[in-house]
């Protein structure tokens, strides 16, 4: 099945290169446009510049962590953010409200 997801831009932020690469390959196989960043600060800068529809971010990273990325994106209301890739329940950041 060939799904046209190429217009959907996803930003993957993780300080582990193997995780970034794995997610990138999996998402590109599904025809998503994938951007990557190696820490929260680089991710925030890329999100500002590229305006992805979705951000997948690790929680613990150098310079800025995943919660700081979440706060930043929520303040600007331009993107959905998923923290910790394996988490199935909804996360709510009280300090973000």
PDB file of N, CA, C and O in Angstrom:
ATOM      1  N   UNK A   1       0.845  -1.173   0.000  1.00  0.00           N
ATOM      2  CA  UNK A   1       0.000   0.000   0.000  1.00  0.00           C
ATOM      3  C   UNK A   1       0.889   1.233   0.000  1.00  0.00           C
ATOM      4  O   UNK A   1       1.778   1.361   0.842  1.00  0.00           O
ATOM      5  N   UNK A   2       0.655   2.132  -0.929  1.00  0.00           N
ATOM      6  CA  UNK A   2       1.449   3.341  -1.058  1.00  0.00           C
ATOM      7  C   UNK A   2       0.651   4.530  -0.526  1.00  0.00           C
ATOM      8  O   UNK A   2      -0.259   5.027  -1.189  1.00  0.00           O
ATOM      9  N   UNK A   3       0.997   4.969   0.654  1.00  0.00           N
ATOM     10  CA  UNK A   3       0.300   6.083   1.288  1.00  0.00           C
ATOM     11  C   UNK A   3       1.080   7.362   1.033  1.00  0.00           C
ATOM     12  O   UNK A   3       2.305   7.369   1.159  1.00  0.00           O
ATOM     13  N   UNK A   4       0.403   8.438   0.680  1.00  0.00           N
ATOM     14  CA  UNK A   4       1.064   9.702   0.406  1.00  0.00           C
ATOM     15  C   UNK A   4       1.151  10.539   1.676  1.00  0.00           C
ATOM     16  O   UNK A   4       0.304  11.396   1.926  1.00  0.00           O
ATOM     17  N   UNK A   5       2.183  10.283   2.472  1.00  0.00           N
ATOM     18  CA  UNK A   5       2.414  11.028   3.705  1.00  0.00           C
ATOM     19  C   UNK A   5       3.526  12.050   3.539  1.00  0.00           C
ATOM     20  O   UNK A   5       3.906  12.701   4.513  1.00  0.00           O
ATOM     21  N   UNK A   6       4.058  12.209   2.330  1.00  0.00           N
ATOM     22  CA  UNK A   6       5.243  13.045   2.151  1.00  0.00           C
ATOM     23  C   UNK A   6       5.022  14.500   2.537  1.00  0.00           C
ATOM     24  O   UNK A   6       5.984  15.208   2.837  1.00  0.00           O
ATOM     25  N   UNK A   7       3.796  14.952   2.537  1.00  0.00           N
ATOM     26  CA  UNK A   7       3.536  16.345   2.925  1.00  0.00           C
ATOM     27  C   UNK A   7       3.537  16.525   4.444  1.00  0.00           C
ATOM     28  O   UNK A   7       3.499  17.655   4.930  1.00  0.00           O
ATOM     29  N   UNK A   8       3.580  15.427   5.196  1.00  0.00           N
ATOM     30  CA  UNK A   8       3.603  15.502   6.661  1.00  0.00           C
ATOM     31  C   UNK A   8       5.051  15.475   7.130  1.00  0.00           C
ATOM     32  O   UNK A   8       5.798  14.536   6.855  1.00  0.00           O
ATOM     33  N   UNK A   9       5.426  16.532   7.847  1.00  0.00           N
ATOM     34  CA  UNK A   9       6.798  16.703   8.322  1.00  0.00           C
ATOM     35  C   UNK A   9       6.874  16.336   9.799  1.00  0.00           C
ATOM     36  O   UNK A   9       6.125  16.871  10.616  1.00  0.00           O
ATOM     37  N   UNK A  10       7.782  15.422  10.138  1.00  0.00           N
ATOM     38  CA  UNK A  10       7.963  14.968  11.517  1.00  0.00           C
ATOM     39  C   UNK A  10       9.392  15.274  11.957  1.00  0.00           C
ATOM     40  O   UNK A  10      10.353  14.976  11.248  1.00  0.00           O
ATOM     41  N   UNK A  11       9.513  15.876  13.140  1.00  0.00           N
ATOM     42  CA  UNK A  11      10.815  16.164  13.732  1.00  0.00           C
ATOM     43  C   UNK A  11      11.080  15.166  14.854  1.00  0.00           C
ATOM     44  O   UNK A  11      10.291  15.054  15.792  1.00  0.00           O
ATOM     45  N   UNK A  12      12.194  14.441  14.755  1.00  0.00           N
ATOM     46  CA  UNK A  12      12.613  13.476  15.774  1.00  0.00           C
ATOM     47  C   UNK A  12      13.778  14.094  16.535  1.00  0.00           C
ATOM     48  O   UNK A  12      14.797  14.448  15.942  1.00  0.00           O
ATOM     49  N   UNK A  13      13.620  14.224  17.871  1.00  0.00           N
ATOM     50  CA  UNK A  13      14.676  14.799  18.709  1.00  0.00           C
ATOM     51  C   UNK A  13      15.117  13.749  19.717  1.00  0.00           C
ATOM     52  O   UNK A  13      14.326  13.293  20.543  1.00  0.00           O
ATOM     53  N   UNK A  14      16.390  13.370  19.640  1.00  0.00           N
ATOM     54  CA  UNK A  14      16.943  12.399  20.582  1.00  0.00           C
ATOM     55  C   UNK A  14      18.452  12.532  20.577  1.00  0.00           C
ATOM     56  O   UNK A  14      19.057  12.724  19.522  1.00  0.00           O
ATOM     57  N   UNK A  15      19.065  12.433  21.748  1.00  0.00           N
ATOM     58  CA  UNK A  15      20.516  12.559  21.826  1.00  0.00           C
ATOM     59  C   UNK A  15      21.237  11.264  21.453  1.00  0.00           C
ATOM     60  O   UNK A  15      22.463  11.264  21.346  1.00  0.00           O
ATOM     61  N   UNK A  16      20.526  10.185  21.257  1.00  0.00           N
ATOM     62  CA  UNK A  16      21.129   8.927  20.822  1.00  0.00           C
ATOM     63  C   UNK A  16      20.963   8.780  19.313  1.00  0.00           C
ATOM     64  O   UNK A  16      19.850   8.674  18.798  1.00  0.00           O
ATOM     65  N   UNK A  17      22.096   8.776  18.626  1.00  0.00           N
ATOM     66  CA  UNK A  17      22.077   8.714  17.160  1.00  0.00           C
ATOM     67  C   UNK A  17      21.353   7.474  16.644  1.00  0.00           C
ATOM     68  O   UNK A  17      20.659   7.543  15.630  1.00  0.00           O
ATOM     69  N   UNK A  18      21.508   6.342  17.328  1.00  0.00           N
ATOM     70  CA  UNK A  18      20.866   5.104  16.862  1.00  0.00           C
ATOM     71  C   UNK A  18      19.340   5.203  16.923  1.00  0.00           C
ATOM     72  O   UNK A  18      18.647   4.661  16.063  1.00  0.00           O
ATOM     73  N   UNK A  19      18.822   5.889  17.931  1.00  0.00           N
ATOM     74  CA  UNK A  19      17.374   6.072  18.052  1.00  0.00           C
ATOM     75  C   UNK A  19      16.873   6.996  16.947  1.00  0.00           C
ATOM     76  O   UNK A  19      15.874   6.705  16.289  1.00  0.00           O
ATOM     77  N   UNK A  20      17.576   8.114  16.746  1.00  0.00           N
ATOM     78  CA  UNK A  20      17.193   9.047  15.677  1.00  0.00           C
ATOM     79  C   UNK A  20      17.178   8.346  14.331  1.00  0.00           C
ATOM     80  O   UNK A  20      16.232   8.482  13.555  1.00  0.00           O
ATOM     81  N   UNK A  21      18.235   7.596  14.064  1.00  0.00           N
ATOM     82  CA  UNK A  21      18.355   6.924  12.777  1.00  0.00           C
ATOM     83  C   UNK A  21      17.267   5.863  12.591  1.00  0.00           C
ATOM     84  O   UNK A  21      16.682   5.760  11.513  1.00  0.00           O
ATOM     85  N   UNK A  22      17.000   5.091  13.616  1.00  0.00           N
ATOM     86  CA  UNK A  22      15.981   4.048  13.537  1.00  0.00           C
ATOM     87  C   UNK A  22      14.598   4.638  13.260  1.00  0.00           C
ATOM     88  O   UNK A  22      13.875   4.172  12.380  1.00  0.00           O
ATOM     89  N   UNK A  23      14.245   5.673  14.026  1.00  0.00           N
ATOM     90  CA  UNK A  23      12.945   6.316  13.814  1.00  0.00           C
ATOM     91  C   UNK A  23      12.869   6.959  12.436  1.00  0.00           C
ATOM     92  O   UNK A  23      11.838   6.889  11.767  1.00  0.00           O
ATOM     93  N   UNK A  24      13.957   7.583  12.019  1.00  0.00           N
ATOM     94  CA  UNK A  24      13.980   8.208  10.697  1.00  0.00           C
ATOM     95  C   UNK A  24      13.695   7.164   9.615  1.00  0.00           C
ATOM     96  O   UNK A  24      12.842   7.382   8.754  1.00  0.00           O
ATOM     97  N   UNK A  25      14.405   6.032   9.655  1.00  0.00           N
ATOM     98  CA  UNK A  25      14.210   4.995   8.635  1.00  0.00           C
ATOM     99  C   UNK A  25      12.782   4.460   8.649  1.00  0.00           C
ATOM    100  O   UNK A  25      12.176   4.283   7.592  1.00  0.00           O
ATOM    101  N   UNK A  26      12.247   4.205   9.826  1.00  0.00           N
ATOM    102  CA  UNK A  26      10.887   3.666   9.928  1.00  0.00           C
ATOM    103  C   UNK A  26       9.857   4.653   9.374  1.00  0.00           C
ATOM    104  O   UNK A  26       8.944   4.262   8.647  1.00  0.00           O
ATOM    105  N   UNK A  27      10.008   5.921   9.720  1.00  0.00           N
ATOM    106  CA  UNK A  27       9.045   6.933   9.263  1.00  0.00           C
ATOM    107  C   UNK A  27       9.200   7.231   7.773  1.00  0.00           C
ATOM    108  O   UNK A  27       8.209   7.441   7.074  1.00  0.00           O
ATOM    109  N   UNK A  28      10.435   7.250   7.291  1.00  0.00           N
ATOM    110  CA  UNK A  28      10.641   7.470   5.851  1.00  0.00           C
ATOM    111  C   UNK A  28      10.081   6.307   5.038  1.00  0.00           C
ATOM    112  O   UNK A  28       9.592   6.508   3.927  1.00  0.00           O
ATOM    113  N   UNK A  29      10.147   5.096   5.580  1.00  0.00           N
ATOM    114  CA  UNK A  29       9.541   3.945   4.898  1.00  0.00           C
ATOM    115  C   UNK A  29       8.030   4.116   4.754  1.00  0.00           C
ATOM    116  O   UNK A  29       7.419   3.541   3.854  1.00  0.00           O
ATOM    117  N   UNK A  30       7.434   4.902   5.636  1.00  0.00           N
ATOM    118  CA  UNK A  30       5.992   5.196   5.567  1.00  0.00           C
ATOM    119  C   UNK A  30       5.720   6.482   4.793  1.00  0.00           C
ATOM    120  O   UNK A  30       4.604   7.000   4.802  1.00  0.00           O
ATOM    121  N   UNK A  31       6.748   6.986   4.127  1.00  0.00           N
ATOM    122  CA  UNK A  31       6.665   8.164   3.245  1.00  0.00           C
ATOM    123  C   UNK A  31       6.479   9.493   3.971  1.00  0.00           C
ATOM    124  O   UNK A  31       5.958  10.443   3.388  1.00  0.00           O
ATOM    125  N   UNK A  32       6.894   9.574   5.225  1.00  0.00           N
ATOM    126  CA  UNK A  32       6.882  10.858   5.927  1.00  0.00           C
ATOM    127  C   UNK A  32       8.174  11.607   5.630  1.00  0.00           C
ATOM    128  O   UNK A  32       9.215  10.998   5.384  1.00  0.00           O
ATOM    129  N   UNK A  33       8.097  12.916   5.655  1.00  0.00           N
ATOM    130  CA  UNK A  33       9.295  13.746   5.572  1.00  0.00           C
ATOM    131  C   UNK A  33       9.841  13.862   6.992  1.00  0.00           C
ATOM    132  O   UNK A  33       9.128  14.325   7.881  1.00  0.00           O
ATOM    133  N   UNK A  34      11.084  13.454   7.227  1.00  0.00           N
ATOM    134  CA  UNK A  34      11.628  13.369   8.581  1.00  0.00           C
ATOM    135  C   UNK A  34      12.830  14.290   8.751  1.00  0.00           C
ATOM    136  O   UNK A  34      13.757  14.293   7.941  1.00  0.00           O
ATOM    137  N   UNK A  35      12.787  15.068   9.827  1.00  0.00           N
ATOM    138  CA  UNK A  35      13.904  15.916  10.239  1.00  0.00           C
ATOM    139  C   UNK A  35      14.412  15.370  11.557  1.00  0.00           C
ATOM    140  O   UNK A  35      13.640  14.782  12.314  1.00  0.00           O
ATOM    141  N   UNK A  36      15.699  15.551  11.854  1.00  0.00           N
ATOM    142  CA  UNK A  36      16.227  15.077  13.130  1.00  0.00           C
ATOM    143  C   UNK A  36      17.053  16.165  13.807  1.00  0.00           C
ATOM    144  O   UNK A  36      17.641  17.029  13.156  1.00  0.00           O
ATOM    145  N   UNK A  37      17.077  16.091  15.135  1.00  0.00           N
ATOM    146  CA  UNK A  37      17.898  16.989  15.950  1.00  0.00           C
ATOM    147  C   UNK A  37      18.489  16.179  17.090  1.00  0.00           C
ATOM    148  O   UNK A  37      17.858  15.243  17.582  1.00  0.00           O
ATOM    149  N   UNK A  38      19.703  16.534  17.516  1.00  0.00           N
ATOM    150  CA  UNK A  38      20.398  15.727  18.525  1.00  0.00           C
ATOM    151  C   UNK A  38      20.216  16.214  19.944  1.00  0.00           C
ATOM    152  O   UNK A  38      20.701  15.565  20.871  1.00  0.00           O
ATOM    153  N   UNK A  39      19.540  17.325  20.155  1.00  0.00           N
ATOM    154  CA  UNK A  39      19.223  17.774  21.516  1.00  0.00           C
ATOM    155  C   UNK A  39      18.047  18.743  21.451  1.00  0.00           C
ATOM    156  O   UNK A  39      17.617  19.153  20.372  1.00  0.00           O
ATOM    157  N   UNK A  40      17.536  19.101  22.627  1.00  0.00           N
ATOM    158  CA  UNK A  40      16.352  19.941  22.689  1.00  0.00           C
ATOM    159  C   UNK A  40      16.537  21.324  22.093  1.00  0.00           C
ATOM    160  O   UNK A  40      15.633  21.836  21.434  1.00  0.00           O
ATOM    161  N   UNK A  41      17.694  21.937  22.311  1.00  0.00           N
ATOM    162  CA  UNK A  41      17.937  23.277  21.764  1.00  0.00           C
ATOM    163  C   UNK A  41      17.946  23.240  20.241  1.00  0.00           C
ATOM    164  O   UNK A  41      17.314  24.072  19.591  1.00  0.00           O
ATOM    165  N   UNK A  42      18.658  22.281  19.678  1.00  0.00           N
ATOM    166  CA  UNK A  42      18.675  22.142  18.224  1.00  0.00           C
ATOM    167  C   UNK A  42      17.269  21.822  17.706  1.00  0.00           C
ATOM    168  O   UNK A  42      16.876  22.299  16.642  1.00  0.00           O
ATOM    169  N   UNK A  43      16.522  21.024  18.452  1.00  0.00           N
ATOM    170  CA  UNK A  43      15.158  20.683  18.060  1.00  0.00           C
ATOM    171  C   UNK A  43      14.239  21.888  18.046  1.00  0.00           C
ATOM    172  O   UNK A  43      13.441  22.048  17.123  1.00  0.00           O
ATOM    173  N   UNK A  44      14.341  22.741  19.061  1.00  0.00           N
ATOM    174  CA  UNK A  44      13.526  23.958  19.115  1.00  0.00           C
ATOM    175  C   UNK A  44      13.862  24.868  17.940  1.00  0.00           C
ATOM    176  O   UNK A  44      12.964  25.423  17.306  1.00  0.00           O
ATOM    177  N   UNK A  45      15.138  25.023  17.650  1.00  0.00           N
ATOM    178  CA  UNK A  45      15.548  25.868  16.523  1.00  0.00           C
ATOM    179  C   UNK A  45      15.013  25.309  15.211  1.00  0.00           C
ATOM    180  O   UNK A  45      14.551  26.063  14.355  1.00  0.00           O
ATOM    181  N   UNK A  46      15.075  23.992  15.052  1.00  0.00           N
ATOM    182  CA  UNK A  46      14.581  23.367  13.832  1.00  0.00           C
ATOM    183  C   UNK A  46      13.056  23.472  13.741  1.00  0.00           C
ATOM    184  O   UNK A  46      12.515  23.699  12.659  1.00  0.00           O
ATOM    185  N   UNK A  47      12.366  23.308  14.863  1.00  0.00           N
ATOM    186  CA  UNK A  47      10.903  23.425  14.868  1.00  0.00           C
ATOM    187  C   UNK A  47      10.481  24.828  14.448  1.00  0.00           C
ATOM    188  O   UNK A  47       9.523  24.987  13.691  1.00  0.00           O
ATOM    189  N   UNK A  48      11.187  25.844  14.932  1.00  0.00           N
ATOM    190  CA  UNK A  48      10.891  27.229  14.532  1.00  0.00           C
ATOM    191  C   UNK A  48      11.072  27.425  13.031  1.00  0.00           C
ATOM    192  O   UNK A  48      10.256  28.070  12.371  1.00  0.00           O
ATOM    193  N   UNK A  49      12.137  26.867  12.513  1.00  0.00           N
ATOM    194  CA  UNK A  49      12.493  27.067  11.102  1.00  0.00           C
ATOM    195  C   UNK A  49      11.622  26.229  10.164  1.00  0.00           C
ATOM    196  O   UNK A  49      11.190  26.714   9.118  1.00  0.00           O
ATOM    197  N   UNK A  50      11.364  24.972  10.536  1.00  0.00           N
ATOM    198  CA  UNK A  50      10.726  24.022   9.623  1.00  0.00           C
ATOM    199  C   UNK A  50       9.225  23.822   9.848  1.00  0.00           C
ATOM    200  O   UNK A  50       8.531  23.346   8.949  1.00  0.00           O
ATOM    201  N   UNK A  51       8.717  24.173  11.020  1.00  0.00           N
ATOM    202  CA  UNK A  51       7.295  24.021  11.356  1.00  0.00           C
ATOM    203  C   UNK A  51       6.738  22.625  11.071  1.00  0.00           C
ATOM    204  O   UNK A  51       5.828  22.480  10.255  1.00  0.00           O
ATOM    205  N   UNK A  52       7.273  21.601  11.735  1.00  0.00           N
ATOM    206  CA  UNK A  52       6.764  20.240  11.515  1.00  0.00           C
ATOM    207  C   UNK A  52       5.351  20.085  12.083  1.00  0.00           C
ATOM    208  O   UNK A  52       4.942  20.843  12.963  1.00  0.00           O
ATOM    209  N   UNK A  53       4.619  19.105  11.578  1.00  0.00           N
ATOM    210  CA  UNK A  53       3.281  18.822  12.095  1.00  0.00           C
ATOM    211  C   UNK A  53       3.344  17.994  13.372  1.00  0.00           C
ATOM    212  O   UNK A  53       2.405  18.010  14.168  1.00  0.00           O
ATOM    213  N   UNK A  54       4.445  17.269  13.574  1.00  0.00           N
ATOM    214  CA  UNK A  54       4.596  16.403  14.736  1.00  0.00           C
ATOM    215  C   UNK A  54       6.045  16.410  15.198  1.00  0.00           C
ATOM    216  O   UNK A  54       6.966  16.389  14.381  1.00  0.00           O
ATOM    217  N   UNK A  55       6.242  16.439  16.520  1.00  0.00           N
ATOM    218  CA  UNK A  55       7.573  16.317  17.102  1.00  0.00           C
ATOM    219  C   UNK A  55       7.576  15.093  18.012  1.00  0.00           C
ATOM    220  O   UNK A  55       6.729  14.962  18.895  1.00  0.00           O
ATOM    221  N   UNK A  56       8.536  14.203  17.786  1.00  0.00           N
ATOM    222  CA  UNK A  56       8.765  13.058  18.667  1.00  0.00           C
ATOM    223  C   UNK A  56      10.055  13.362  19.405  1.00  0.00           C
ATOM    224  O   UNK A  56      11.105  13.524  18.783  1.00  0.00           O
ATOM    225  N   UNK A  57       9.984  13.443  20.742  1.00  0.00           N
ATOM    226  CA  UNK A  57      11.168  13.833  21.494  1.00  0.00           C
ATOM    227  C   UNK A  57      11.425  12.926  22.688  1.00  0.00           C
ATOM    228  O   UNK A  57      10.504  12.419  23.329  1.00  0.00           O
ATOM    229  N   UNK A  58      12.703  12.742  22.959  1.00  0.00           N
ATOM    230  CA  UNK A  58      13.145  12.061  24.154  1.00  0.00           C
ATOM    231  C   UNK A  58      12.918  13.019  25.329  1.00  0.00           C
ATOM    232  O   UNK A  58      12.798  14.228  25.132  1.00  0.00           O
ATOM    233  N   UNK A  59      12.859  12.481  26.534  1.00  0.00           N
ATOM    234  CA  UNK A  59      12.705  13.340  27.710  1.00  0.00           C
ATOM    235  C   UNK A  59      14.040  13.868  28.217  1.00  0.00           C
ATOM    236  O   UNK A  59      14.179  15.067  28.456  1.00  0.00           O
ATOM    237  N   UNK A  60      15.007  13.002  28.379  1.00  0.00           N
ATOM    238  CA  UNK A  60      16.294  13.386  28.968  1.00  0.00           C
ATOM    239  C   UNK A  60      17.332  13.610  27.875  1.00  0.00           C
ATOM    240  O   UNK A  60      17.779  12.674  27.213  1.00  0.00           O
ATOM    241  N   UNK A  61      17.700  14.876  27.707  1.00  0.00           N
ATOM    242  CA  UNK A  61      18.690  15.253  26.699  1.00  0.00           C
ATOM    243  C   UNK A  61      19.503  16.427  27.224  1.00  0.00           C
ATOM    244  O   UNK A  61      19.071  17.134  28.134  1.00  0.00           O
ATOM    245  N   UNK A  62      20.689  16.633  26.643  1.00  0.00           N
ATOM    246  CA  UNK A  62      21.485  17.790  27.037  1.00  0.00           C
ATOM    247  C   UNK A  62      20.890  19.093  26.482  1.00  0.00           C
ATOM    248  O   UNK A  62      20.090  19.088  25.546  1.00  0.00           O
ATOM    249  N   UNK A  63      21.300  20.175  27.078  1.00  0.00           N
ATOM    250  CA  UNK A  63      20.954  21.552  26.706  1.00  0.00           C
ATOM    251  C   UNK A  63      19.493  21.892  26.981  1.00  0.00           C
ATOM    252  O   UNK A  63      19.242  22.808  27.764  1.00  0.00           O
ATOM    253  N   UNK A  64      18.534  21.225  26.397  1.00  0.00           N
ATOM    254  CA  UNK A  64      17.118  21.392  26.726  1.00  0.00           C
ATOM    255  C   UNK A  64      16.482  20.014  26.687  1.00  0.00           C
ATOM    256  O   UNK A  64      16.715  19.245  25.755  1.00  0.00           O
ATOM    257  N   UNK A  65      15.671  19.698  27.707  1.00  0.00           N
ATOM    258  CA  UNK A  65      15.057  18.372  27.748  1.00  0.00           C
ATOM    259  C   UNK A  65      13.711  18.374  27.019  1.00  0.00           C
ATOM    260  O   UNK A  65      13.257  19.405  26.522  1.00  0.00           O
ATOM    261  N   UNK A  66      13.091  17.202  26.971  1.00  0.00           N
ATOM    262  CA  UNK A  66      11.829  17.052  26.256  1.00  0.00           C
ATOM    263  C   UNK A  66      10.704  17.900  26.813  1.00  0.00           C
ATOM    264  O   UNK A  66       9.847  18.358  26.057  1.00  0.00           O
ATOM    265  N   UNK A  67      10.686  18.121  28.126  1.00  0.00           N
ATOM    266  CA  UNK A  67       9.640  18.966  28.712  1.00  0.00           C
ATOM    267  C   UNK A  67       9.796  20.418  28.283  1.00  0.00           C
ATOM    268  O   UNK A  67       8.804  21.117  28.072  1.00  0.00           O
ATOM    269  N   UNK A  68      11.033  20.870  28.154  1.00  0.00           N
ATOM    270  CA  UNK A  68      11.255  22.232  27.665  1.00  0.00           C
ATOM    271  C   UNK A  68      10.824  22.363  26.210  1.00  0.00           C
ATOM    272  O   UNK A  68      10.278  23.391  25.812  1.00  0.00           O
ATOM    273  N   UNK A  69      11.068  21.325  25.419  1.00  0.00           N
ATOM    274  CA  UNK A  69      10.609  21.310  24.029  1.00  0.00           C
ATOM    275  C   UNK A  69       9.085  21.371  24.002  1.00  0.00           C
ATOM    276  O   UNK A  69       8.508  22.137  23.231  1.00  0.00           O
ATOM    277  N   UNK A  70       8.432  20.566  24.841  1.00  0.00           N
ATOM    278  CA  UNK A  70       6.976  20.553  24.919  1.00  0.00           C
ATOM    279  C   UNK A  70       6.435  21.934  25.280  1.00  0.00           C
ATOM    280  O   UNK A  70       5.519  22.432  24.626  1.00  0.00           O
ATOM    281  N   UNK A  71       6.991  22.548  26.307  1.00  0.00           N
ATOM    282  CA  UNK A  71       6.547  23.885  26.715  1.00  0.00           C
ATOM    283  C   UNK A  71       6.672  24.890  25.569  1.00  0.00           C
ATOM    284  O   UNK A  71       5.751  25.659  25.294  1.00  0.00           O
ATOM    285  N   UNK A  72       7.808  24.866  24.920  1.00  0.00           N
ATOM    286  CA  UNK A  72       8.070  25.793  23.830  1.00  0.00           C
ATOM    287  C   UNK A  72       7.046  25.617  22.701  1.00  0.00           C
ATOM    288  O   UNK A  72       6.482  26.592  22.206  1.00  0.00           O
ATOM    289  N   UNK A  73       6.818  24.378  22.310  1.00  0.00           N
ATOM    290  CA  UNK A  73       5.883  24.098  21.211  1.00  0.00           C
ATOM    291  C   UNK A  73       4.445  24.434  21.599  1.00  0.00           C
ATOM    292  O   UNK A  73       3.680  24.945  20.781  1.00  0.00           O
ATOM    293  N   UNK A  74       4.084  24.149  22.833  1.00  0.00           N
ATOM    294  CA  UNK A  74       2.718  24.464  23.276  1.00  0.00           C
ATOM    295  C   UNK A  74       2.486  25.962  23.337  1.00  0.00           C
ATOM    296  O   UNK A  74       1.405  26.434  22.987  1.00  0.00           O
ATOM    297  N   UNK A  75       3.482  26.717  23.773  1.00  0.00           N
ATOM    298  CA  UNK A  75       3.354  28.176  23.821  1.00  0.00           C
ATOM    299  C   UNK A  75       3.105  28.753  22.437  1.00  0.00           C
ATOM    300  O   UNK A  75       2.366  29.728  22.298  1.00  0.00           O
ATOM    301  N   UNK A  76       3.701  28.173  21.426  1.00  0.00           N
ATOM    302  CA  UNK A  76       3.570  28.665  20.059  1.00  0.00           C
ATOM    303  C   UNK A  76       2.412  28.012  19.316  1.00  0.00           C
ATOM    304  O   UNK A  76       2.041  28.453  18.229  1.00  0.00           O
ATOM    305  N   UNK A  77       1.848  26.977  19.893  1.00  0.00           N
ATOM    306  CA  UNK A  77       0.669  26.281  19.336  1.00  0.00           C
ATOM    307  C   UNK A  77       0.813  25.918  17.862  1.00  0.00           C
ATOM    308  O   UNK A  77      -0.128  26.056  17.081  1.00  0.00           O
ATOM    309  N   UNK A  78       1.986  25.458  17.499  1.00  0.00           N
ATOM    310  CA  UNK A  78       2.159  25.123  16.089  1.00  0.00           C
ATOM    311  C   UNK A  78       2.442  23.662  15.808  1.00  0.00           C
ATOM    312  O   UNK A  78       2.659  23.287  14.656  1.00  0.00           O
ATOM    313  N   UNK A  79       2.444  22.819  16.850  1.00  0.00           N
ATOM    314  CA  UNK A  79       2.837  21.435  16.601  1.00  0.00           C
ATOM    315  C   UNK A  79       2.317  20.516  17.703  1.00  0.00           C
ATOM    316  O   UNK A  79       2.142  20.949  18.842  1.00  0.00           O
ATOM    317  N   UNK A  80       2.072  19.256  17.371  1.00  0.00           N
ATOM    318  CA  UNK A  80       1.788  18.225  18.367  1.00  0.00           C
ATOM    319  C   UNK A  80       3.105  17.598  18.784  1.00  0.00           C
ATOM    320  O   UNK A  80       3.995  17.409  17.954  1.00  0.00           O
ATOM    321  N   UNK A  81       3.236  17.272  20.074  1.00  0.00           N
ATOM    322  CA  UNK A  81       4.478  16.712  20.593  1.00  0.00           C
ATOM    323  C   UNK A  81       4.185  15.400  21.295  1.00  0.00           C
ATOM    324  O   UNK A  81       3.226  15.294  22.059  1.00  0.00           O
ATOM    325  N   UNK A  82       5.017  14.400  21.032  1.00  0.00           N
ATOM    326  CA  UNK A  82       4.942  13.131  21.728  1.00  0.00           C
ATOM    327  C   UNK A  82       6.235  12.948  22.506  1.00  0.00           C
ATOM    328  O   UNK A  82       7.329  13.006  21.944  1.00  0.00           O
ATOM    329  N   UNK A  83       6.090  12.723  23.820  1.00  0.00           N
ATOM    330  CA  UNK A  83       7.258  12.517  24.680  1.00  0.00           C
ATOM    331  C   UNK A  83       7.468  11.039  24.930  1.00  0.00           C
ATOM    332  O   UNK A  83       6.503  10.306  25.145  1.00  0.00           O
ATOM    333  N   UNK A  84       8.709  10.589  24.905  1.00  0.00           N
ATOM    334  CA  UNK A  84       9.005   9.192  25.237  1.00  0.00           C
ATOM    335  C   UNK A  84       8.245   8.264  24.326  1.00  0.00           C
ATOM    336  O   UNK A  84       7.067   7.997  24.565  1.00  0.00           O
ATOM    337  N   UNK A  85       8.872   7.774  23.309  1.00  0.00           N
ATOM    338  CA  UNK A  85       8.232   7.059  22.213  1.00  0.00           C
ATOM    339  C   UNK A  85       7.387   5.866  22.627  1.00  0.00           C
ATOM    340  O   UNK A  85       6.397   5.567  21.960  1.00  0.00           O
ATOM    341  N   UNK A  86       7.741   5.174  23.705  1.00  0.00           N
ATOM    342  CA  UNK A  86       7.024   3.962  24.080  1.00  0.00           C
ATOM    343  C   UNK A  86       5.849   4.203  25.005  1.00  0.00           C
ATOM    344  O   UNK A  86       5.166   3.248  25.376  1.00  0.00           O
ATOM    345  N   UNK A  87       5.589   5.433  25.387  1.00  0.00           N
ATOM    346  CA  UNK A  87       4.527   5.733  26.340  1.00  0.00           C
ATOM    347  C   UNK A  87       3.179   5.664  25.640  1.00  0.00           C
ATOM    348  O   UNK A  87       2.969   6.312  24.614  1.00  0.00           O
ATOM    349  N   UNK A  88       2.264   4.875  26.199  1.00  0.00           N
ATOM    350  CA  UNK A  88       0.949   4.716  25.569  1.00  0.00           C
ATOM    351  C   UNK A  88      -0.122   5.596  26.206  1.00  0.00           C
ATOM    352  O   UNK A  88      -1.123   5.911  25.563  1.00  0.00           O
ATOM    353  N   UNK A  89       0.073   5.989  27.438  1.00  0.00           N
ATOM    354  CA  UNK A  89      -0.948   6.825  28.074  1.00  0.00           C
ATOM    355  C   UNK A  89      -0.673   8.289  27.782  1.00  0.00           C
ATOM    356  O   UNK A  89       0.449   8.661  27.438  1.00  0.00           O
ATOM    357  N   UNK A  90      -1.664   9.091  27.914  1.00  0.00           N
ATOM    358  CA  UNK A  90      -1.542  10.517  27.654  1.00  0.00           C
ATOM    359  C   UNK A  90      -0.713  11.183  28.749  1.00  0.00           C
ATOM    360  O   UNK A  90      -0.923  10.934  29.936  1.00  0.00           O
ATOM    361  N   UNK A  91       0.216  12.018  28.348  1.00  0.00           N
ATOM    362  CA  UNK A  91       1.041  12.750  29.303  1.00  0.00           C
ATOM    363  C   UNK A  91       0.542  14.186  29.405  1.00  0.00           C
ATOM    364  O   UNK A  91       0.198  14.810  28.401  1.00  0.00           O
ATOM    365  N   UNK A  92       0.508  14.686  30.603  1.00  0.00           N
ATOM    366  CA  UNK A  92       0.115  16.076  30.792  1.00  0.00           C
ATOM    367  C   UNK A  92       1.172  16.749  31.651  1.00  0.00           C
ATOM    368  O   UNK A  92       1.529  16.245  32.716  1.00  0.00           O
ATOM    369  N   UNK A  93       1.654  17.847  31.204  1.00  0.00           N
ATOM    370  CA  UNK A  93       2.694  18.592  31.911  1.00  0.00           C
ATOM    371  C   UNK A  93       2.037  19.748  32.656  1.00  0.00           C
ATOM    372  O   UNK A  93       1.650  20.741  32.040  1.00  0.00           O
ATOM    373  N   UNK A  94       1.911  19.630  33.949  1.00  0.00           N
ATOM    374  CA  UNK A  94       1.258  20.676  34.754  1.00  0.00           C
ATOM    375  C   UNK A  94       1.968  22.008  34.657  1.00  0.00           C
ATOM    376  O   UNK A  94       1.332  23.062  34.667  1.00  0.00           O
ATOM    377  N   UNK A  95       3.294  21.961  34.562  1.00  0.00           N
ATOM    378  CA  UNK A  95       4.046  23.213  34.486  1.00  0.00           C
ATOM    379  C   UNK A  95       3.886  23.874  33.133  1.00  0.00           C
ATOM    380  O   UNK A  95       4.294  25.023  32.959  1.00  0.00           O
ATOM    381  N   UNK A  96       3.292  23.167  32.157  1.00  0.00           N
ATOM    382  CA  UNK A  96       3.107  23.741  30.823  1.00  0.00           C
ATOM    383  C   UNK A  96       1.817  24.532  30.719  1.00  0.00           C
ATOM    384  O   UNK A  96       1.677  25.362  29.821  1.00  0.00           O
ATOM    385  N   UNK A  97       0.876  24.295  31.612  1.00  0.00           N
ATOM    386  CA  UNK A  97      -0.430  24.971  31.523  1.00  0.00           C
ATOM    387  C   UNK A  97      -0.367  26.382  32.071  1.00  0.00           C
ATOM    388  O   UNK A  97      -1.374  27.089  32.072  1.00  0.00           O
TER     389      UNK A  97
END
